[in-house]
Amino acid sequence: MPSLGAPPTYSTPATLGLALLALITSLWHGTLGALDYAQAGRYEGLALILAAALMLVYGVLTLIRYAEARDAMTDPHPRTPMYDTPHQGRVPRIGVGLALLLGVGDVAFALGAQHPLGHLAGLGLVLLVARQALKIRPEPDRDAD
């Protein structure tokens, strides 16, 4: 549990940064998937497009959580808990997992000489998403014994 007066995890700038990075990463990989669809093959390009679509959904949901948390901070009668929610620990793991999925695709396409510079840039984006997702992990409960 965060210390008294600390903002909820989802209301921090780190969460906003994660959402925006996830959206940019998904659009980048969706574009690369469309290019690979035309050159590398249907299924390879489609797989990258679908992985990018999952990242897009993740980014939109994270952005919605950020907006809701910011709004809840000003609500005099909150209807939902803002701390220790069950999904609070899962959101960073899902972000890292999606980044890993896109990263594997980037490495495979870069080694296959399909837009290698674009996929290396995409690999940089997914590394940023993974780093940002790890930044929003909730702190372990220090009082639990």
C-alpha positions in Angstrom: 0.0 0.0 0.0 1.4 3.4 -0.9 2.1 5.9 1.9 -0.6 8.2 3.1 -1.1 11.0 0.6 0.7 9.3 -2.3 -1.1 9.5 -5.6 -2.7 6.2 -6.9 -0.5 4.3 -9.3 -2.6 4.9 -12.3 -2.7 8.7 -11.8 1.0 9.3 -12.2 2.8 10.7 -15.2 4.6 7.3 -15.6 1.2 5.7 -16.5 0.4 8.5 -19.0 3.8 7.9 -20.5 3.2 4.2 -20.7 -0.1 4.7 -22.4 1.3 7.1 -25.0 4.3 4.9 -25.7 2.1 1.9 -26.1 -0.1 3.8 -28.6 2.9 5.0 -30.6 4.5 1.5 -30.6 1.3 -0.1 -31.8 0.9 2.3 -34.7 4.5 1.8 -35.6 4.2 -1.9 -35.6 0.9 -1.9 -37.4 2.5 0.1 -40.2 5.5 -2.3 -40.3 3.0 -5.3 -40.3 1.2 -3.8 -43.3 4.5 -3.4 -45.1 5.6 -6.9 -44.2 2.2 -8.3 -45.2 2.9 -7.0 -48.8 6.5 -8.2 -48.9 7.2 -11.1 -46.4 3.9 -12.9 -46.7 0.3 -12.8 -45.4 0.6 -14.7 -42.2 3.8 -13.1 -41.0 2.5 -9.6 -41.6 -0.9 -10.4 -40.2 0.7 -11.8 -37.0 2.6 -8.5 -36.5 -0.6 -6.5 -37.2 -2.5 -8.6 -34.6 0.2 -8.1 -32.0 0.2 -4.4 -32.7 -3.6 -4.4 -32.3 -3.2 -6.0 -28.8 -0.7 -3.2 -27.9 -3.2 -0.6 -29.2 -5.9 -2.0 -26.9 -3.4 -2.1 -24.0 -2.5 1.6 -24.6 -6.1 2.7 -24.9 -7.1 0.9 -21.7 -4.1 2.3 -19.8 -5.0 5.8 -21.0 -8.6 5.3 -19.8 -7.3 4.1 -16.4 -5.1 7.2 -16.2 -8.0 9.5 -17.0 -10.3 7.7 -14.5 -7.7 7.8 -11.7 -7.1 11.5 -12.3 -10.9 12.1 -12.2 -11.3 10.0 -9.1 -8.8 12.0 -7.2 -11.2 15.0 -7.3 -14.3 13.0 -6.5 -15.6 13.7 -3.0 -17.4 10.4 -2.9 -15.3 7.8 -4.7 -17.1 4.6 -5.7 -14.2 2.4 -6.3 -10.9 1.8 -4.4 -7.9 3.5 -5.9 -5.3 1.4 -4.0 -4.5 -2.3 -4.0 -6.8 -3.2 -6.9 -6.3 -6.8 -8.1 -5.2 -5.7 -11.6 -2.7 -3.2 -10.4 0.1 -5.8 -10.4 -1.0 -7.4 -13.7 -1.0 -4.3 -15.9 2.9 -4.0 -15.9 3.3 -7.7 -16.5 0.9 -7.6 -19.5 2.8 -4.5 -20.9 6.1 -6.3 -20.6 4.6 -9.5 -22.2 3.2 -7.5 -25.2 6.5 -5.7 -25.6 8.4 -9.0 -25.5 6.0 -10.4 -28.2 6.6 -7.4 -30.5 10.3 -7.5 -29.7 10.6 -11.1 -30.9 8.7 -10.2 -34.1 11.1 -7.2 -34.6 14.2 -9.4 -34.2 12.8 -12.0 -36.6 11.9 -9.5 -39.3 15.1 -7.5 -38.9 17.2 -10.7 -39.3 15.0 -11.7 -42.3 16.0 -8.4 -43.9 12.4 -7.1 -44.0 12.8 -3.3 -43.3 15.6 -3.9 -40.8 16.0 -0.3 -39.8 12.2 0.1 -39.2 12.2 -3.1 -37.0 15.3 -2.0 -35.1 13.5 1.3 -34.3 10.5 -0.8 -33.3 12.7 -2.8 -31.0 13.8 0.4 -29.4 10.2 1.4 -28.9 9.2 -1.9 -27.3 12.2 -1.7 -24.9 10.9 1.8 -23.9 7.5 0.3 -23.3 8.9 -2.5 -21.2 11.0 -0.1 -19.1 8.0 2.2 -18.6 5.7 -0.7 -17.7 8.2 -1.8 -15.0 8.2 1.7 -13.6 4.5 1.6 -12.7 4.8 -1.6 -10.7 3.2 -1.2 -7.3 5.7 -1.1 -4.4 5.7 -4.3 -2.3 3.9 -4.0 1.0 6.5 -3.3 3.6 4.1 -3.8 6.5 3.1 -7.4 5.6 4.9 -9.8 7.9 
